[in-house]
Amino acid sequence: MSDDIPPPNPLTDPHEVHLIVLTGMSGGGKTVALRALEDLEFYCVDNLPSVLLPQLVNAAISGDRRGRPRRIAVGVDVRNRGTDFAHMPTVLSELAAAGVQVHLIFLDCRDEVLIKRYSETRRRHPLATRGVSLADAIVEERRLLRPLMAIAEKVIDSSELNVHQLRRLVATGYAQATEGLTLMFQSFAFKRGLPLDADFVFDARCLPNPHWHPRLRPLSGKDAPVREFLDAEPLVGEYFADTARWLDAWLPRFEQDDRSYVTISIGCTGGRHRSVYLVEKLAAHYRDRREGVLTFHRELE
């Protein structure tokens, strides 16, 4: 930014600036949390050095002319050796003093669970260099991140959480930075049971099934050939229209009741084709009309 142009001051802007800093243990779920915030239309940047945070905030303020709150989420972790974790509290404090709504989330996880996750995925811990064991790398990471954990607004222990539970927890906790009701559309397979967190469940097993077409079977409802097959079926169009009409009629009632989060689950037999297609189509339909729309495909994760 040019020295001749003073950085915008959030205090003089009529809309709040929300900055969520995601940090924590490697393998604790930071990427999943960042994706949840991205679905909430946060501008997300991963692995950003702390010294660049003020510049990122100023760029977001000066670049947004749409007249809505600015929402930024930044991932900070030990992959970036240039980050001074001891200095980070000062950076965040200065941003808060300038009027930025700063939220620091620390994603923790028990050591034995982290070791198991790394063993299962065969990923290398960023601090597990030659001659350093995974256990020692985790100990060192905890030491480096101690200043951030001490000031975190929320510490989330992901040890017992699956991907969807963590994603929902983050989205639910920070949906207040979006306007109105946050919607989660999720697909699932009836053969694996109903999602326990569903507010509404729709059954798509009555629709034509791409599974019975060998060319479509290995694909999912996100793939163009499956979408084209289902787009061509009048019954699918009727199902989508009826579902959207029902939601249009009843979602405002939930907003009037001060609900901040509603989960709409759509199931089919295998959870790969019809339900995924409908979730993506409904999510696109509502993203054109509101903020805070998330998707989750239980059987594809």
Secondary structure in CASP SS format (residue, H / E / C, confidence):
PFRMAT SS
TARGET T0000
AUTHOR 0000-0000-0000
METHOD secondary structure of the structure
MODEL  1
M C 1.00
S C 1.00
D C 1.00
D C 1.00
I C 1.00
P C 1.00
P C 1.00
P C 1.00
N C 1.00
P H 1.00
L H 1.00
T H 1.00
D C 1.00
P C 1.00
H C 1.00
E C 1.00
V E 1.00
H E 1.00
L E 1.00
I E 1.00
V E 1.00
L E 1.00
T E 1.00
G E 1.00
M C 1.00
S C 1.00
G C 1.00
G C 1.00
G C 1.00
K H 1.00
T H 1.00
V H 1.00
A H 1.00
L H 1.00
R H 1.00
A H 1.00
L H 1.00
E H 1.00
D H 1.00
L C 1.00
E C 1.00
F C 1.00
Y E 1.00
C E 1.00
V E 1.00
D E 1.00
N C 1.00
L C 1.00
P C 1.00
S H 1.00
V H 1.00
L H 1.00
L H 1.00
P H 1.00
Q H 1.00
L H 1.00
V H 1.00
N H 1.00
A H 1.00
A H 1.00
I H 1.00
S H 1.00
G H 1.00
D C 1.00
R C 1.00
R C 1.00
G C 1.00
R C 1.00
P C 1.00
R E 1.00
R E 1.00
I E 1.00
A E 1.00
V E 1.00
G E 1.00
V C 1.00
D C 1.00
V C 1.00
R C 1.00
N C 1.00
R C 1.00
G C 1.00
T C 1.00
D C 1.00
F C 1.00
A C 1.00
H C 1.00
M H 1.00
P H 1.00
T H 1.00
V H 1.00
L H 1.00
S H 1.00
E H 1.00
L H 1.00
A H 1.00
A H 1.00
A C 1.00
G C 1.00
V E 1.00
Q E 1.00
V E 1.00
H E 1.00
L E 1.00
I E 1.00
F E 1.00
L E 1.00
D E 1.00
C C 1.00
R C 1.00
D H 1.00
E H 1.00
V H 1.00
L H 1.00
I H 1.00
K H 1.00
R H 1.00
Y H 1.00
S H 1.00
E H 1.00
T H 1.00
R C 1.00
R C 1.00
R C 1.00
H C 1.00
P C 1.00
L C 1.00
A C 1.00
T C 1.00
R C 1.00
G C 1.00
V C 1.00
S C 1.00
L H 1.00
A H 1.00
D H 1.00
A H 1.00
I H 1.00
V H 1.00
E H 1.00
E H 1.00
R H 1.00
R H 1.00
L H 1.00
L H 1.00
R H 1.00
P H 1.00
L H 1.00
M H 1.00
A H 1.00
I H 1.00
A C 1.00
E C 1.00
K E 1.00
V E 1.00
I E 1.00
D E 1.00
S C 1.00
S C 1.00
E C 1.00
L C 1.00
N C 1.00
V H 1.00
H H 1.00
Q H 1.00
L H 1.00
R H 1.00
R H 1.00
L H 1.00
V H 1.00
A H 1.00
T H 1.00
G H 1.00
Y H 1.00
A H 1.00
Q H 1.00
A H 1.00
T C 1.00
E C 1.00
G C 1.00
L C 1.00
T E 1.00
L E 1.00
M E 1.00
F E 1.00
Q E 1.00
S E 1.00
F E 1.00
A E 1.00
F H 1.00
K H 1.00
R H 1.00
G C 1.00
L C 1.00
P C 1.00
L C 1.00
D C 1.00
A C 1.00
D C 1.00
F E 1.00
V E 1.00
F E 1.00
D E 1.00
A C 1.00
R C 1.00
C C 1.00
L C 1.00
P C 1.00
N C 1.00
P H 1.00
H H 1.00
W H 1.00
H C 1.00
P C 1.00
R C 1.00
L C 1.00
R C 1.00
P C 1.00
L C 1.00
S C 1.00
G C 1.00
K C 1.00
D C 1.00
A H 1.00
P H 1.00
V H 1.00
R H 1.00
E H 1.00
F H 1.00
L H 1.00
D H 1.00
A C 1.00
E C 1.00
P H 1.00
L H 1.00
V H 1.00
G H 1.00
E H 1.00
Y H 1.00
F H 1.00
A H 1.00
D H 1.00
T H 1.00
A H 1.00
R H 1.00
W H 1.00
L H 1.00
D H 1.00
A H 1.00
W H 1.00
L H 1.00
P H 1.00
R H 1.00
F H 1.00
E H 1.00
Q H 1.00
D C 1.00
D C 1.00
R C 1.00
S C 1.00
Y E 1.00
V E 1.00
T E 1.00
I E 1.00
S E 1.00
I E 1.00
G E 1.00
C E 1.00
T C 1.00
G C 1.00
G C 1.00
R C 1.00
H C 1.00
R H 1.00
S H 1.00
V H 1.00
Y H 1.00
L H 1.00
V H 1.00
E H 1.00
K H 1.00
L H 1.00
A H 1.00
A H 1.00
H H 1.00
Y H 1.00
R H 1.00
D C 1.00
R C 1.00
R C 1.00
E C 1.00
G C 1.00
V E 1.00
L E 1.00
T E 1.00
F E 1.00
H E 1.00
R C 1.00
E C 1.00
L C 1.00
E C 1.00
END
